[in-house]
Amino acid sequence: MPQRLARAAVVILVVLSGSLSACEYTYDDGGRPDASPTSTAGNVVLPPDPALEETVTGEALEEWAKMALPESQGQSFYSSNGYLNPGESKSEQTVQLPGGTYAVTLACRGTRRVTFKVALGEAELVDLTLGCANARVSVVQLEKDAILSITVGSRSDANFAYRVSRL
């Protein structure tokens, strides 16, 4: 007897699922509804501002550096910005930094990429090639007081900016 009930349940389930799959909705305009305006796509990447592909100098460079390196909540210890000719690299050293955790914010503008290297003596703490019109924050930990070496380079003309802030 239980087998007959099980078979009956399966038959009813098959009949119901067959009739449900045949349902179709129709709309007055004959089409399908538009996507909901609240739906979101994942990982949306906005194109960079075309103006950021042009290098700048003088006051325009200073203004861009302020916008590209937003104020951090920690104390800023060192910052720099400038212009690189094609194939040029520049190296600078920070002031002596007390031991602690630091955010190194890096940014560039131009048509290509800029390479940033942050080192403590022979040890490279950051080695990054950054596509221009972007900014990146790297966190470094200094066990004791230290001076960081920062080298920037580019194969094409570019602007760079960076800031070292204590977290």
C-alpha positions as CSV (number, residue, x, y, z in Angstrom):
1,M,0.0,0.0,0.0
2,P,2.8,2.6,0.8
3,Q,4.3,1.9,-2.7
4,R,1.0,2.9,-4.4
5,L,0.8,6.1,-2.4
6,A,4.4,7.0,-3.3
7,R,3.7,6.3,-7.0
8,A,0.6,8.5,-6.8
9,A,2.6,11.3,-5.2
10,V,5.2,11.1,-8.0
11,V,2.5,11.1,-10.7
12,I,0.9,14.2,-9.1
13,L,4.2,15.9,-8.8
14,V,5.1,15.2,-12.4
15,V,1.7,16.5,-13.6
16,L,2.0,19.6,-11.5
17,S,5.5,20.4,-12.6
18,G,4.6,19.9,-16.2
19,S,1.7,22.2,-15.9
20,L,3.7,24.8,-14.1
21,S,6.4,24.9,-16.7
22,A,3.8,25.6,-19.3
23,C,2.9,28.9,-17.7
24,E,3.8,32.1,-19.5
25,Y,3.4,35.7,-18.6
26,T,2.3,38.2,-21.1
27,Y,2.6,42.0,-21.0
28,D,0.5,44.7,-22.6
29,D,3.4,45.9,-24.7
30,G,4.2,42.4,-25.9
31,G,7.8,42.4,-24.4
32,R,9.5,41.5,-21.3
33,P,9.8,43.8,-18.3
34,D,12.9,45.9,-18.0
35,A,15.6,45.1,-15.4
36,S,14.9,46.5,-12.1
37,P,16.5,49.9,-11.6
38,T,17.8,48.7,-8.2
39,S,19.8,45.9,-9.7
40,T,23.6,46.3,-9.5
41,A,26.4,44.9,-11.6
42,G,29.4,43.5,-9.8
43,N,32.9,45.0,-10.2
44,V,31.9,48.1,-12.2
45,V,35.0,49.7,-13.6
46,L,34.6,53.3,-14.7
47,P,36.9,54.6,-17.5
48,P,39.6,56.9,-16.3
49,D,39.2,60.7,-16.8
50,P,40.8,61.5,-20.2
51,A,42.2,64.7,-18.7
52,L,44.4,62.5,-16.4
53,E,46.3,61.3,-19.5
54,E,47.9,64.7,-19.9
55,T,50.8,65.7,-17.7
56,V,50.9,69.0,-15.9
57,T,53.4,71.3,-14.3
58,G,53.5,74.2,-11.8
59,E,50.3,75.0,-9.9
60,A,48.3,72.4,-11.9
61,L,50.7,69.7,-10.7
62,E,50.3,70.8,-7.0
63,E,46.5,70.9,-7.4
64,W,46.4,67.4,-8.9
65,A,48.7,66.0,-6.2
66,K,46.3,67.3,-3.5
67,M,43.3,65.7,-5.2
68,A,45.2,62.4,-6.0
69,L,46.4,62.0,-2.4
70,P,43.5,62.7,-0.1
71,E,44.2,63.7,3.4
72,S,44.9,60.7,5.6
73,Q,43.8,60.5,9.2
74,G,47.3,59.9,10.4
75,Q,50.2,62.3,10.6
76,S,51.8,63.0,7.2
77,F,55.6,62.7,7.5
78,Y,56.7,63.1,3.9
79,S,55.2,63.8,0.5
80,S,56.5,64.6,-3.0
81,N,55.3,65.1,-6.5
82,G,56.9,65.8,-9.9
83,Y,57.3,65.2,-13.6
84,L,59.2,62.4,-15.2
85,N,60.6,62.5,-18.8
86,P,60.4,59.4,-20.9
87,G,62.8,56.8,-19.5
88,E,63.6,58.9,-16.4
89,S,63.6,57.7,-12.8
90,K,64.0,59.8,-9.6
91,S,65.0,58.6,-6.1
92,E,64.3,60.4,-2.9
93,Q,64.6,59.7,0.8
94,T,62.1,60.5,3.5
95,V,62.9,62.2,6.7
96,Q,63.7,59.9,9.6
97,L,60.5,58.1,10.5
98,P,59.8,56.8,14.0
99,G,59.1,53.1,14.2
100,G,55.4,52.3,13.5
101,T,52.9,51.5,10.8
102,Y,52.7,53.8,7.8
103,A,50.5,54.2,4.7
104,V,52.4,55.0,1.5
105,T,49.9,56.5,-0.9
106,L,51.1,56.4,-4.6
107,A,49.5,58.1,-7.6
108,C,50.4,59.0,-11.2
109,R,48.9,60.6,-14.3
110,G,49.9,60.2,-17.9
111,T,49.2,57.8,-20.7
112,R,51.1,54.7,-19.4
113,R,52.4,53.4,-16.1
114,V,54.8,54.5,-13.4
115,T,56.9,52.2,-11.3
116,F,57.2,52.9,-7.6
117,K,59.8,51.2,-5.3
118,V,59.9,51.8,-1.6
119,A,62.9,50.4,0.2
120,L,64.4,50.2,3.6
121,G,68.1,49.7,3.0
122,E,68.4,46.7,0.7
123,A,64.9,45.4,1.6
124,E,62.1,46.4,-0.9
125,L,58.9,47.1,1.0
126,V,56.8,48.1,-2.1
127,D,57.5,47.3,-5.7
128,L,54.5,48.4,-7.8
129,T,53.8,49.3,-11.4
130,L,50.7,51.5,-11.3
131,G,48.5,52.4,-14.3
132,C,48.2,56.1,-14.5
133,A,45.0,57.8,-13.5
134,N,45.0,55.6,-10.4
135,A,46.2,55.7,-6.8
136,R,47.2,52.9,-4.5
137,V,47.9,52.7,-0.7
138,S,50.4,50.3,0.6
139,V,50.9,49.7,4.4
140,V,54.5,49.2,5.7
141,Q,55.6,48.4,9.2
142,L,58.9,49.8,10.6
143,E,60.2,48.0,13.6
144,K,62.5,51.0,14.5
145,D,63.3,54.5,13.4
146,A,64.2,54.5,9.7
147,I,64.6,56.4,6.5
148,L,62.8,55.1,3.4
149,S,64.2,55.3,-0.2
150,I,61.5,56.0,-2.8
151,T,62.2,55.6,-6.5
152,V,59.8,56.4,-9.3
153,G,60.3,55.7,-13.0
154,S,58.4,55.7,-16.2
155,R,59.0,54.8,-19.9
156,S,56.8,57.8,-21.0
157,D,56.2,61.3,-19.7
158,A,54.2,61.2,-16.5
159,N,53.4,62.9,-13.2
160,F,53.8,61.2,-9.9
161,A,52.8,61.9,-6.3
162,Y,53.2,60.1,-3.1
163,R,52.7,60.6,0.6
164,V,54.0,58.7,3.7
165,S,51.6,59.0,6.7
166,R,51.6,57.3,10.0
167,L,48.6,55.2,10.8
